[in-house]
Amino acid sequence: MQTEKLLLIGYDVQAERKEILKRYKRLLTAFHLKPEQAKEDLALIRKAFEVALDAHKDMRRKSGEPYIYHPLEVARICAEEIGLGATSIAAALLHDVVEDRSDLYSVEDIHRLFGDKIARICEGLTKIKEIFDHTQPSDQAEHYRKLLLTLSDDVRVILIKLADRLHNMRTLQYMRPEKQLKIAAETTYLFAPLAHRLGLYSIKSEMEDLALKFTEPEIYKEISRRMAESDPVRANFAEEFIKPIEKDLKEKGFRYRIMRRNKSVYSIWTKMKKKHIPFDEVYDVFAIRIILDVPINDERSACWQAYSIVTSHYRPKPDRLRDWISIPRANGYQALHTTVMSKEGKWVEVQIRSERMDEIAEKGYAAHWKYKGQYYDDKNIDNWLDRIRDMLQNGEAGALDFLEDVQGYLFSSEIFVFKLDGELRILPAGSTVLDFAYAINPDEGNHCIGANVNHKLQNRFYELKSGDQIEILTSKIQEPSEDWLDHVKTSRAKTRIREYIREKKKKFYNVGEQKVLQIFNKLNIPFTDEKLNELLQKTNRANTLDLYYDVAQGILDPKYISSIMAPPSRSWFSLNPFHRSKHNPNSSLSFEIIHHLRKNSELQLLDSNLDQVKYIVADCCKPIPGDDVIGYIDHHQGVVIHRAQCIEAVHLMSTFSHNVVKVKWTEELNLSVMTGIKLDAIDRKGLLHELSELISNEMDINIKSIHFESDNGVSEGIFFLYVVNVDQLNNLINKLKKVNAVQSVTRIDNYSPL
């Protein structure tokens, strides 16, 4: 929370009051009042504003600004950028009142003043205070679980929470560096995908851009600079491109808007990384959007007419047509997308949609309710919500497992499959026959033995593709097993499988418990929680249910349990009364690391003579001196150093933020670190010799290994090298690119597959 109490000394209180009033008026302007409810709505918002103003009157943000600016901005985002109503705006104004000023206002007070709806939303928005208990690394995940549990009651809680996160991201520069990293990673990992699933594309893009600004500041600045420099050229190009389209649309009598939308910095950077290409080779830096003002019943035909006009002037790329009008995305997004070749020889993406579709694309879930009942496709609106509610039903799943399920679902794309009777089902990409069976009902899933997919027999683990038609085959003697969990994608399937297995294990609970009790009695060991926990740890079992089931089924042998739980020998040799251990919990490696790092938020940590803190370089991304890095405090290995953009680092920052610290390389560092590069080239005689000479002799870089393959005139090489820093690596890459026949050279970001 960006808040702390400060005295009002040194602040221009009068100027701040004027600014508060100005922001309040801006909020009212952003809120589109309905004439029949105007008086009521204004009174409600005014009352919420006055309570928030009173509650936060002596509070300021880290920036030094009055705290009331924050709820006012969150409420304005709800009104202007999401399109929420008076109830949500009032709740947004009050969202921090109960947490920050429980001495003045309780949930009961909010209920009494504003009624049940607003009180419930405010209660859902009250955040859990972070617990820095290193024995429970999943408190971040528990926070996410609470966040998503509110979906069961009111989706407005999530929408307001997204507005709250967006404003915190817009003011993130005032936070400590390690807090910036934690919040930015958390936003990329969960909140931006959540905004995407809710159809809030502009909020999602801004969140991702702001997160990149703090995790990769140099990359963000460079792409932003290149975008600004090339914008006039793109504007002229777009103007010429749309001229013939506009002429035909006018002749056909359409009412329309055409705009050019630049892609976000984050999406451009993602494409550059994914395709290993420089900025200049990203062809779809912008898209042309055609928005038609037509009645709902004419939308489909109008959009296809516009598509026909576009493709009559420009040749389309056959594999790039996306019809999300006939089959909308799971969050309700609808549009026609195509990519066409311009007369200048450049590919251009064109998006065609109606005004209604555009409003849903910009304001997402909130906009659906404006049209609910007027459009034939209401069913898809709640589809994704049903899936998240499925995830929440299994209260016994570990918090981290739950988070992985949610995060995986948020990032996944969809496939569209059909039942035998033609009913459409939307599933995450990668779903199997089992996922489809559980999507129909639990019995179909629990007893699934396979399916007829497009009238061809397939096994239960067969991965489905868009357009498949499926008939599930079942048998009463079939039942789920734990290996099924490795072959399903959806949380609904995982939850149902776990439930079935848990119920099955419960039947053996008493038998297993009695057997363990008998073993403990024979060994003269007390049957206590402490000893049971010791047995769980030694047998690597998650809980007593798993333990007792495995004992009852003979998976864990009583002799084995006796051998690992038997008391140690009481030989006089092993006991020395003169050398008692003086264990100090504060002397552990993890404590020393944490104590040292917490003292230095911008610590110059990574040097070759470090004896204060033990650290290792992560194998997944192999950071080298000069990379922007973070440190993860591992209680066994010390500090594990990751590149800031490493996928594993983002996961750690968002899930175990209390163990993540901001670190940087010392300038005087002088050691060689292994890194990898990938090279693509047109094959020619002597190429490998020339590359090796350049690396070893000209650049004086030690080569660890080379893997070089040529096939039909094309060569691919992977080089593992020892470099001093990132500047030396970049210099090498630039030199290699200039070698005759070399097409591309990229640094290997992820070493795990290699």
Secondary structure, DSSP 8 states (H G I E B T S, - for coil): ---EE---TT--HHHHHHHHHHHHHHHHHHS---GGGHHHHHHHHHHHHHHHHHHTTTEE-TTSSBTTHHHHHHHHHIIIII---HHHHHHHHTTTHHHH-TTT--HHHHHHHH-HHHHHHHHHH--------TT-TTHHHHHHHHHHHGGGT-THHHHHHHHHHHHHHHTGGGS-HHHHHHHHHHIIIIIHHHHHHTT-HHHHHHHHHHHHHHHSHHHHHHHHHHHHHHHHHHHHHHHHHHHHHHHHHHHTT--EEEEEEE--HHHHHHHHHHHT--GGG---SEEEEEEE---GGGHHHHHHHHHHHHHHHSEE-GGG-EETTTS--TT----EEEEEE-TTS-EEEEEEEEHHHHHHHHHTHHHHHHHTTTSTTGGGGGHHHHHHHHHHH-TTS-HHHHHHHHHHHHH--EEEEEETT--EEEEETT-BHHHHHHHH-HHHHHTEEEEEETTEEEETT-B--TT-EEEEEE-TT----GGGGGG--SHHHHHHHHHHHHHHHHTTHHHHHHHHHHHHHHTT----HHHHHHHHHHHT-SSHHHHHHHHHTTSS-HHHHHHHHS-----GGG--TTS-----GGGSHHHHHHHHHHT-TTEEEE-TT--SS-EEE-TTT---TTS-EEEEEETTTEEEEEETT-HHHHHHHHHSGGGEEEEEE-TT----EEEEEEEEEE--TTHHHHHHHIIIIIS--EEEEEEEEEETTEEEEEEEEEESSHHHHHHHHHHHHTSTTEEEEEE----TT-
